[in-house]
Amino acid sequence: MSTSKDLESKECNPFSTSKFLKDVFMCSLVAFGGPEAHLGVFLDRMVQKKKYLSEKALLEWMALCSFLPGPTSTQVITAIGLEKGGRMLALLTLIIWAFPAICVMSLIALLPMWLNDYNFSSFTGFLAPMATAFVALAAWVLGKKVITNFQHFILWSFGLAIPLFSTAPWIIPIAFVVSGLLSSAFSVKIDDKDISKEKKFSIPWGMLTIFSGLLVFSIFAIQVSGNSLIQTFERFFRYGYLVFGGGQVVVPLMQNELVNSTKLMTQQEFLSGFGIVQSMPGPMFSFAAYASGLSEKSGGLTNQILGSLIGGWSIFLPGTLLLFIVYPFWEKLKAITWTQHALTGINSTAAGLVAGIFIQISLCMEWAYEESLIFLLSIFLLISAKIPSPFILVIVGFAYWLVA
């Protein structure tokens, strides 16, 4: 996807699959706060500390994945693995990234009564200001990278305004399209020879067949089988390919079907799990492991475990397969001159979007003494030394325990 200039690995520091997967696991342990905070974690570890890719390449992946249904941050880190080592490394990246959260949420699904009575807020109060610090640093670094002239500043400001004035999930893809068209229109004229040299796009028929086959199978199977596990697969696979906008959108969809329509869960069970997943690192889509496991509680312990595994992983399948399908097109489309101009504008808007989300989060938080101190400490640790993110989590957590 990215040019050689965008990939930061050097010959003197060759790429190591095992080290890359270790870094993915480290990200999964500290990626609190949703997709935007996850982007800050990726920027901190994958770009600045380990230099697997550039800020520009990270923004391009963010833009592309925003157009696809599914969990954006999960698709972004999976895409980094796809670019560095192909589909196999991409799948390993997905598994390692989502595995800790899915395991924990599956376990919690077996303990609903304990979950309802336990108060986690006294231990997780530092997570929100810490995650906000990651977003703040990402907004600053990306803003400095993309704002190189007045046109880019306007597009950056456009992105900043989006989360402040609209929460609709479809507004972000539309904003990227508009900024791309504007940037291309006001950039240097396209050389026709550049376009004529482009190779024809090849369709990844294998991935397309797998995606279509799973889609048809899931729809057909629930018509002829009453097996609850097959219904679980169809339900969560459907969530994966219908939802744009990440966990904040898929959770209300689950509530409507699992609580209101099918009565597979109580409102209290649903809200308890939702409260926990927001305090968990990793993708918010891991809530599917909790919801699917608890939906199978009438079938016994075995069905609950199988339900958690099926629901927890099937919700990630559509977005990953669609990423594999789109990647060859995107790889070649990027080489066209007008696409490069468009991506420049899209990157500016994406960086502004991160800044706008930081402002939105800041306005919604209650900045008491403890939260302010944790935010400043997190910023200091992020910019002052190359401290691994898990150690930042431990240091900040201990500081919160001291002051609170």
Backbone torsions as a table, in degrees:
resi	resn	phi	psi	omega
1	MET	NA	-43.7	-175.3
2	SER	-99.1	155.2	176.5
3	THR	-74.3	170.2	-178.3
4	SER	-61.5	-27.9	178.6
5	LYS	-70.3	-25.4	-178.0
6	ASP	-83.3	-22.1	179.2
7	LEU	-90.0	124.2	-168.3
8	GLU	-94.4	-7.6	179.9
9	SER	-67.4	132.4	-178.5
10	LYS	-107.7	161.8	179.5
11	GLU	-62.3	-33.6	179.2
12	CYS	-73.1	-13.4	178.2
13	ASN	-133.1	71.7	-172.0
14	PRO	-63.2	153.5	-178.4
15	PHE	-69.0	134.7	178.0
16	SER	-120.3	121.8	-179.7
17	THR	-62.0	-43.5	-178.1
18	SER	-64.6	-40.9	178.7
19	LYS	-67.9	-37.0	178.8
20	PHE	-63.1	-46.2	-179.7
21	LEU	-66.3	-32.7	174.7
22	LYS	-63.6	-40.9	178.6
23	ASP	-67.0	-36.2	175.4
24	VAL	-61.2	-43.4	179.1
25	PHE	-63.7	-40.4	177.5
26	MET	-62.0	-40.0	176.4
27	CYS	-61.7	-39.6	-177.0
28	SER	-65.7	-21.1	-177.7
29	LEU	-85.0	-18.7	-173.8
30	VAL	-126.8	5.3	-176.2
31	ALA	-83.8	75.0	177.2
32	PHE	-90.9	158.4	164.3
33	GLY	94.9	7.6	176.5
34	GLY	95.1	178.2	-172.1
35	PRO	-56.4	-39.7	-176.3
36	GLU	-68.5	-42.3	175.6
37	ALA	-66.6	-35.6	176.3
38	HIS	-60.1	-41.1	177.7
39	LEU	-60.0	-38.1	176.6
40	GLY	-63.5	-39.3	177.4
41	VAL	-65.1	-44.3	178.9
42	PHE	-61.6	-42.1	179.8
43	LEU	-62.6	-41.7	-177.5
44	ASP	-66.7	-48.2	-172.9
45	ARG	-93.2	-48.4	-173.6
46	MET	-75.7	-30.7	-176.3
47	VAL	-99.7	-60.3	-171.3
48	GLN	-76.7	-42.4	-176.9
49	LYS	-83.3	-46.0	-173.4
50	LYS	-105.3	-14.6	173.5
51	LYS	55.8	44.2	174.0
52	TYR	-73.1	-25.1	178.1
53	LEU	-158.4	172.9	-178.9
54	SER	-93.4	168.3	174.4
55	GLU	-59.3	-39.5	179.9
56	LYS	-60.9	-45.7	180.0
57	ALA	-65.0	-38.0	179.0
58	LEU	-63.5	-42.3	178.2
59	LEU	-64.9	-37.0	179.1
60	GLU	-65.8	-40.3	176.3
61	TRP	-65.1	-40.2	177.9
62	MET	-59.7	-43.5	-179.7
63	ALA	-64.5	-46.7	-179.0
64	LEU	-62.4	-46.5	-176.7
65	CYS	-68.3	-22.0	176.3
66	SER	-68.9	-21.0	178.0
67	PHE	-85.1	-13.9	-175.8
68	LEU	-99.5	146.0	172.9
69	PRO	-68.9	152.5	179.0
70	GLY	115.6	-176.4	-177.0
71	PRO	-77.6	112.6	-172.0
72	THR	-60.6	-49.1	-176.3
73	SER	-65.7	-35.7	176.6
74	THR	-64.8	-41.4	178.1
75	GLN	-65.8	-35.7	179.8
76	VAL	-63.6	-49.8	-177.6
77	ILE	-71.0	-31.6	173.5
78	THR	-65.2	-38.8	179.3
79	ALA	-65.1	-35.4	176.4
80	ILE	-61.8	-44.3	175.9
81	GLY	-63.1	-38.1	178.5
82	LEU	-61.8	-42.6	-179.0
83	GLU	-72.0	-35.0	-176.8
84	LYS	-80.9	-28.8	-174.4
85	GLY	-149.8	14.0	177.3
86	GLY	85.4	-172.1	-173.0
87	ARG	-64.6	-37.2	-178.4
88	MET	-64.0	-45.3	177.7
89	LEU	-66.6	-34.5	177.4
90	ALA	-61.5	-43.2	179.4
91	LEU	-66.0	-41.4	176.8
92	LEU	-63.7	-37.5	176.8
93	THR	-61.4	-46.3	178.2
94	LEU	-59.5	-46.5	-177.0
95	ILE	-62.7	-47.6	-177.2
96	ILE	-68.8	-36.7	179.5
97	TRP	-64.7	-44.3	-173.7
98	ALA	-91.5	-18.5	-171.6
99	PHE	-57.5	-49.2	-177.6
100	PRO	-59.7	-45.2	-178.1
101	ALA	-67.1	-39.7	179.5
102	ILE	-65.3	-40.5	178.7
103	CYS	-62.1	-47.2	-178.3
104	VAL	-65.3	-45.2	-178.9
105	MET	-67.7	-31.4	175.0
106	SER	-65.9	-42.4	178.7
107	LEU	-64.2	-42.0	-179.5
108	ILE	-64.4	-30.1	178.3
109	ALA	-62.5	-23.1	179.5
110	LEU	-85.8	-5.1	-173.9
111	LEU	-127.9	50.3	-174.5
112	PRO	-65.0	-35.2	-178.2
113	MET	-68.7	-43.0	176.6
114	TRP	-64.0	-38.0	-178.8
115	LEU	-63.0	-40.5	-176.4
116	ASN	-64.9	-30.6	-173.5
117	ASP	-96.1	-9.6	-172.9
118	TYR	-92.7	139.1	-179.1
119	ASN	-104.1	108.9	-178.7
120	PHE	-92.1	-14.3	-171.3
121	SER	-62.6	-30.3	-178.5
122	SER	-69.4	-17.4	-179.4
123	PHE	-104.6	-14.9	-173.0
124	THR	-114.2	11.7	-176.7
125	GLY	-65.4	-21.6	-178.3
126	PHE	-83.6	-11.7	-173.0
127	LEU	-68.5	-40.4	-177.7
128	ALA	-63.9	-50.5	177.7
129	PRO	-65.6	-30.5	177.2
130	MET	-67.5	-45.0	177.4
131	ALA	-63.0	-36.7	177.6
132	THR	-62.5	-34.2	177.9
133	ALA	-64.7	-39.8	176.7
134	PHE	-62.0	-42.5	179.2
135	VAL	-64.9	-41.8	-179.3
136	ALA	-61.7	-45.1	-179.9
137	LEU	-65.3	-41.3	178.2
138	ALA	-61.7	-42.3	179.5
139	ALA	-61.4	-41.6	-179.1
140	TRP	-67.6	-48.3	-176.9
141	VAL	-65.2	-46.1	-178.4
142	LEU	-68.7	-37.7	178.2
143	GLY	-61.5	-44.2	177.3
144	LYS	-62.5	-31.9	-176.6
145	LYS	-73.1	-40.3	-169.8
146	VAL	-95.7	-25.5	-176.5
147	ILE	-83.1	93.6	-179.1
148	THR	-114.2	-12.8	176.5
149	ASN	-155.5	179.8	-175.3
150	PHE	-66.0	-37.1	179.0
151	GLN	-61.1	-44.4	179.2
152	HIS	-66.7	-34.3	177.6
153	PHE	-64.1	-40.7	178.3
154	ILE	-62.4	-45.1	-179.9
155	LEU	-67.6	-36.3	175.4
156	TRP	-62.6	-43.3	178.7
157	SER	-64.2	-35.8	176.4
158	PHE	-61.1	-45.2	177.8
159	GLY	-65.4	-38.2	179.7
160	LEU	-61.9	-35.2	-175.8
161	ALA	-74.8	-23.3	-172.4
162	ILE	-58.7	-56.8	-177.7
163	PRO	-68.7	-17.2	-179.7
164	LEU	-80.4	-21.9	-175.1
165	PHE	-120.6	-8.2	-179.9
166	SER	-152.5	140.2	176.7
167	THR	-113.8	6.0	-179.4
168	ALA	-67.4	130.6	-177.2
169	PRO	-64.7	-26.8	-177.2
170	TRP	-77.6	-12.5	-175.5
171	ILE	-69.7	-30.3	-177.0
172	ILE	-69.4	-50.0	175.6
173	PRO	-57.7	-40.0	179.2
174	ILE	-63.5	-41.7	179.3
175	ALA	-62.6	-38.6	177.8
176	PHE	-65.1	-40.6	178.3
177	VAL	-62.5	-46.9	-178.9
178	VAL	-62.2	-46.4	-178.6
179	SER	-66.1	-36.1	176.9
180	GLY	-64.9	-42.9	178.8
181	LEU	-65.4	-43.0	179.5
182	LEU	-63.9	-43.9	-179.5
183	SER	-64.0	-41.3	178.6
184	SER	-67.5	-37.6	-177.8
185	ALA	-68.0	-34.4	-176.1
186	PHE	-98.3	7.3	178.9
187	SER	-96.2	-176.9	-178.6
188	VAL	-60.9	145.4	-179.9
189	LYS	-59.1	147.2	-176.5
190	ILE	-78.0	137.2	174.7
191	ASP	-86.2	117.9	-177.3
192	ASP	-58.3	-28.8	-179.0
193	LYS	-65.2	-31.4	178.8
194	ASP	-62.0	-40.8	-177.9
195	ILE	-72.6	-37.9	-176.7
196	SER	-66.7	-23.2	-179.0
197	LYS	-82.3	-11.6	-176.3
198	GLU	-68.2	140.9	177.3
199	LYS	-78.1	159.8	178.2
200	LYS	-70.5	148.4	178.8
201	PHE	-74.6	137.0	176.5
202	SER	-104.0	133.3	-178.1
203	ILE	-86.4	126.1	177.1
204	PRO	-76.1	81.5	-173.2
205	TRP	-60.8	-33.7	-178.7
206	GLY	-61.6	-50.2	179.9
207	MET	-65.4	-38.5	179.5
208	LEU	-64.5	-38.3	178.7
209	THR	-67.3	-41.5	179.3
210	ILE	-63.2	-46.1	-179.6
211	PHE	-62.1	-47.5	-179.4
212	SER	-65.0	-39.1	179.8
213	GLY	-63.7	-43.9	178.4
214	LEU	-65.8	-36.7	178.8
215	LEU	-63.8	-48.5	-179.3
216	VAL	-66.2	-42.7	-179.6
217	PHE	-60.2	-46.0	-176.8
218	SER	-63.5	-39.7	-179.7
219	ILE	-70.7	-41.8	-177.9
220	PHE	-71.5	-39.8	-174.0
221	ALA	-63.8	-39.3	-178.2
222	ILE	-71.8	-17.1	177.6
223	GLN	-78.5	-29.0	-174.8
224	VAL	-109.2	-9.3	-177.5
225	SER	-130.2	139.8	177.1
226	GLY	-98.6	10.7	-178.7
227	ASN	-63.6	127.2	-175.3
228	SER	-68.2	-30.0	179.8
229	LEU	-70.1	-35.5	174.9
230	ILE	-66.5	-39.8	176.5
231	GLN	-63.7	-36.7	177.1
232	THR	-63.3	-44.3	178.5
233	PHE	-60.7	-47.4	-178.9
234	GLU	-61.2	-42.1	-175.3
235	ARG	-64.7	-47.9	-175.0
236	PHE	-81.9	-28.5	171.4
237	PHE	-64.3	-38.0	178.3
238	ARG	-65.7	-41.4	176.4
239	TYR	-57.8	-38.2	-176.5
240	GLY	-65.0	-33.5	-177.4
241	TYR	-102.4	-3.6	-179.8
242	LEU	-102.5	-18.2	-169.9
243	VAL	-98.5	124.7	168.7
244	PHE	-107.6	138.5	174.9
245	GLY	109.9	-0.1	172.5
246	GLY	84.9	-162.1	-172.4
247	GLY	-62.4	-31.1	-178.7
248	GLN	-64.5	-23.0	179.7
249	VAL	-94.6	-39.2	-176.1
250	VAL	-71.2	-30.2	-178.4
251	VAL	-64.0	-47.2	175.3
252	PRO	-60.5	-33.9	177.5
253	LEU	-64.4	-42.4	176.5
254	MET	-62.6	-43.6	-178.7
255	GLN	-59.7	-42.4	-178.3
256	ASN	-62.7	-39.2	-176.7
257	GLU	-86.2	-46.0	-172.8
258	LEU	-79.4	-31.1	-177.9
259	VAL	-99.5	-52.9	-173.0
260	ASN	-78.8	-42.2	-173.1
261	SER	-89.3	-57.3	-173.0
262	THR	-92.3	-13.9	-179.8
263	LYS	58.4	30.6	178.5
264	LEU	-74.6	-19.7	178.2
265	MET	-137.5	154.4	172.5
266	THR	-85.9	162.2	178.7
267	GLN	-61.9	-38.3	-179.5
268	GLN	-65.4	-43.0	177.8
269	GLU	-61.3	-42.9	-178.7
270	PHE	-63.9	-48.6	-176.7
271	LEU	-67.5	-33.9	177.9
272	SER	-62.8	-46.4	178.4
273	GLY	-65.2	-38.1	179.6
274	PHE	-65.1	-37.6	177.5
275	GLY	-64.8	-38.3	-179.4
276	ILE	-69.8	-44.2	-174.9
277	VAL	-64.4	-26.9	177.6
278	GLN	-73.8	-16.7	175.9
279	SER	-99.1	3.5	-178.0
280	MET	-96.8	146.3	170.7
281	PRO	-76.4	161.5	178.5
282	GLY	95.0	-172.6	-174.4
283	PRO	-70.9	140.1	177.0
284	MET	-67.9	-20.9	176.5
285	PHE	-62.6	-13.8	176.1
286	SER	-64.2	-14.3	173.4
287	PHE	-56.6	-25.4	178.8
288	ALA	-61.0	-34.4	179.0
289	ALA	-64.7	-40.1	177.2
290	TYR	-68.3	-48.6	-176.1
291	ALA	-65.0	-42.8	-179.0
292	SER	-70.4	-36.7	177.9
293	GLY	-66.5	-43.7	-179.7
294	LEU	-70.0	-28.3	177.9
295	SER	-67.1	-19.5	-179.4
296	GLU	-100.5	15.5	-174.2
297	LYS	-63.1	-26.6	178.9
298	SER	-72.9	-16.4	-178.8
299	GLY	-92.0	1.1	179.0
300	GLY	95.2	176.8	-174.1
301	LEU	-62.7	-42.7	-179.0
302	THR	-60.7	-45.8	179.1
303	ASN	-64.6	-34.8	178.2
304	GLN	-64.5	-44.6	179.5
305	ILE	-64.2	-46.6	178.8
306	LEU	-64.0	-39.1	178.9
307	GLY	-62.8	-41.6	178.6
308	SER	-62.5	-43.1	179.9
309	LEU	-66.7	-44.4	-178.1
310	ILE	-66.2	-50.2	-179.2
311	GLY	-67.1	-40.3	-177.0
312	GLY	-63.4	-35.2	-178.3
313	TRP	-96.3	-31.7	-176.8
314	SER	-66.8	-26.6	-179.8
315	ILE	-69.9	-22.4	178.5
316	PHE	-87.1	-16.4	-174.1
317	LEU	-61.2	-51.3	-175.3
318	PRO	-59.2	-46.0	-178.8
319	GLY	-62.9	-37.5	179.1
320	THR	-69.0	-45.1	178.8
321	LEU	-63.6	-40.2	177.9
322	LEU	-65.0	-35.0	175.5
323	LEU	-62.9	-43.5	177.8
324	PHE	-63.2	-35.4	-179.1
325	ILE	-70.8	-41.3	-174.8
326	VAL	-79.1	-28.8	-172.4
327	TYR	-52.9	-47.9	180.0
328	PRO	-61.3	-37.3	177.2
329	PHE	-64.6	-45.8	-177.2
330	TRP	-65.0	-38.3	179.9
331	GLU	-56.9	-42.7	-177.2
332	LYS	-86.6	-33.7	179.8
333	LEU	-62.6	-34.0	-178.8
334	LYS	-61.7	-26.0	-175.9
335	ALA	-76.3	-15.8	-178.9
336	ILE	-75.1	140.7	-172.8
337	THR	-58.7	-47.3	-176.6
338	TRP	-66.1	-28.8	176.7
339	THR	-67.9	-39.6	178.1
340	GLN	-61.7	-41.7	176.5
341	HIS	-64.2	-41.8	-179.7
342	ALA	-63.9	-41.4	-179.1
343	LEU	-64.6	-31.5	176.1
344	THR	-60.3	-44.5	177.8
345	GLY	-69.1	-39.9	179.1
346	ILE	-63.1	-40.5	178.6
347	ASN	-62.7	-39.0	178.0
348	SER	-63.2	-43.9	179.0
349	THR	-66.4	-39.3	179.1
350	ALA	-63.1	-41.2	177.8
351	ALA	-65.2	-39.4	176.2
352	GLY	-64.6	-35.6	177.8
353	LEU	-59.7	-43.6	178.2
354	VAL	-62.1	-42.3	177.9
355	ALA	-63.4	-40.9	178.9
356	GLY	-64.9	-38.4	178.9
357	ILE	-67.8	-35.4	175.1
358	PHE	-61.1	-43.7	178.2
359	ILE	-63.6	-41.9	-179.7
360	GLN	-62.3	-45.7	179.2
361	ILE	-62.8	-42.6	-178.3
362	SER	-62.4	-39.3	-179.4
363	LEU	-70.2	-28.1	-177.2
364	CYS	-85.8	-18.5	-177.2
365	MET	-81.1	152.5	172.4
366	GLU	-94.2	104.5	-173.2
367	TRP	-85.2	73.6	172.9
368	ALA	-76.9	178.8	-177.3
369	TYR	-57.8	-45.6	-176.5
370	GLU	-64.5	-45.1	-178.4
371	GLU	-63.7	-41.8	179.7
372	SER	-63.2	-42.5	-179.6
373	LEU	-64.5	-43.2	-179.9
374	ILE	-64.8	-40.2	179.0
375	PHE	-61.7	-48.6	-178.5
376	LEU	-65.4	-39.7	178.2
377	LEU	-63.5	-41.9	179.8
378	SER	-63.6	-44.1	177.3
379	ILE	-59.6	-45.3	-179.8
380	PHE	-60.0	-45.5	-179.3
381	LEU	-65.8	-35.2	-178.5
382	LEU	-70.4	-35.3	-173.1
383	ILE	-101.7	-14.7	-172.2
384	SER	-90.9	-27.5	-175.9
385	ALA	-156.1	162.5	-179.7
386	LYS	-86.4	66.5	179.4
387	ILE	-86.9	128.2	177.4
388	PRO	-58.4	143.5	-175.5
389	SER	-56.6	-41.4	178.2
390	PRO	-58.7	-33.9	177.7
391	PHE	-70.4	-33.8	174.6
392	ILE	-61.4	-41.8	178.3
393	LEU	-58.9	-46.2	-178.5
394	VAL	-65.8	-46.1	-178.1
395	ILE	-62.5	-46.7	-178.2
396	VAL	-66.3	-41.1	178.2
397	GLY	-61.3	-41.9	179.2
398	PHE	-66.2	-40.7	178.4
399	ALA	-63.3	-38.8	177.9
400	TYR	-64.9	-39.4	178.2
401	TRP	-62.5	-36.2	-179.4
402	LEU	-69.5	-44.3	-174.4
403	VAL	-86.2	-19.4	-178.5
404	ALA	-108.2	NA	NA
